[in-house]
Amino acid sequence: MFPGLGKGINPRKMASMMKQMGIDVEEIENVEEVIIRTPQKDIVFKDAQVSIMDARGMKTYQVMGTPHEVLREVTEVTIPEEDVTLVMEQAKSNNADARNALKETKGDIAAAIMKLSKTG
């Protein structure tokens, strides 16, 4: 992308070139921790170095460090009684089936109704 980059370009010249292209890079100081959270795991960087590259309003965050993966415990979805009642009425099902469908669809009412309507 940048000519001469592989040949050891002067960092000041690189910064100048990026500035001309409308790209600003800024380090975030004193970062203590960065966590990337997914449904199954957390990826934790305790020694993170973070920089922000702003290219004409589009910000990109770069994280450098040593990642450690932490598996997450699967938590039970809390199903409100109003949701169970609504699914029961719409899908013409009983309480247990409505509750199970909501659990299987992680609380998605429409998906639970569709699931019960297909099987019932």
C-alpha positions in Angstrom: 0.0 0.0 0.0 2.8 2.4 0.8 5.8 2.4 -1.6 9.1 1.8 0.1 7.6 0.4 3.3 9.5 -2.9 3.1 12.8 -1.0 2.8 12.6 0.6 6.2 10.8 3.9 5.6 11.4 6.7 8.1 8.6 6.8 10.7 8.3 10.5 10.4 7.9 10.3 6.6 5.3 7.5 7.1 3.4 9.7 9.5 3.6 12.6 7.1 2.3 10.5 4.2 -0.6 9.2 6.3 -1.5 12.7 7.3 -1.6 13.8 3.7 -3.9 10.9 2.9 -6.2 12.1 5.8 -5.2 9.3 8.2 -4.5 10.0 11.8 -3.1 7.4 14.2 -3.3 7.9 18.0 -2.2 5.7 20.8 -4.5 5.2 23.8 -2.4 5.6 26.9 -2.6 3.5 30.1 -4.8 0.7 28.7 -5.4 -1.8 31.5 -7.3 -4.5 29.7 -9.2 -5.2 26.5 -11.9 -7.8 26.3 -13.5 -9.2 23.2 -16.7 -10.9 24.2 -18.5 -13.6 22.2 -21.3 -15.9 23.4 -18.9 -18.8 23.9 -15.7 -17.1 25.2 -13.9 -13.9 26.2 -10.6 -13.0 24.6 -8.7 -11.0 27.2 -5.6 -8.8 26.6 -4.0 -7.8 29.9 -0.9 -6.2 28.3 -2.8 -4.5 25.5 -1.4 -1.6 23.4 -4.3 0.1 21.5 -4.1 2.6 18.7 -6.9 4.3 16.8 -6.5 4.9 13.1 -9.0 7.6 11.9 -9.3 7.6 8.1 -11.7 10.4 7.2 -14.1 9.6 10.0 -13.8 5.8 9.8 -12.2 4.7 13.0 -10.3 1.4 13.3 -9.0 0.1 16.6 -5.9 -2.0 16.6 -5.1 -4.2 19.6 -1.7 -5.6 20.2 -0.8 -7.9 23.0 -1.0 -11.5 24.3 -4.5 -12.9 24.1 -5.9 -15.3 26.7 -9.1 -17.1 25.9 -11.6 -17.6 28.8 -14.6 -19.9 28.1 -17.9 -18.5 29.2 -20.5 -20.3 31.2 -23.8 -20.7 29.4 -26.4 -18.9 31.4 -30.1 -19.8 31.5 -32.3 -17.4 29.5 -34.9 -15.8 31.8 -38.3 -16.1 30.1 -41.0 -13.6 31.3 -44.4 -15.1 32.0 -46.0 -12.5 29.6 -43.9 -14.0 26.8 -45.0 -17.6 27.7 -48.6 -16.5 27.7 -48.3 -14.7 24.4 -46.7 -17.7 22.7 -49.3 -20.0 24.2 -52.1 -17.9 22.8 -50.6 -17.4 19.4 -49.4 -20.9 18.9 -52.4 -22.5 20.7 -50.0 -24.5 22.8 -49.6 -25.4 26.5 -47.4 -23.7 29.0 -44.6 -26.3 29.0 -44.3 -26.3 25.2 -44.4 -22.5 25.0 -41.7 -22.2 27.7 -39.5 -24.9 26.0 -39.8 -23.2 22.6 -38.8 -19.8 24.1 -35.8 -21.4 25.8 -34.8 -23.1 22.5 -35.1 -19.8 20.6 -33.3 -17.9 23.4 -36.4 -15.8 24.2 -37.3 -15.0 20.6 -41.1 -14.8 20.7 -41.7 -14.9 16.9 -39.3 -17.8 16.4 -41.0 -19.7 19.3 -44.4 -19.2 17.8 -43.2 -20.3 14.3 -41.5 -23.4 15.9 -44.7 -24.4 17.7 -46.9 -23.7 14.7 -44.8 -25.9 12.4 -44.9 -28.8 14.9 -48.4 -28.4 16.1 
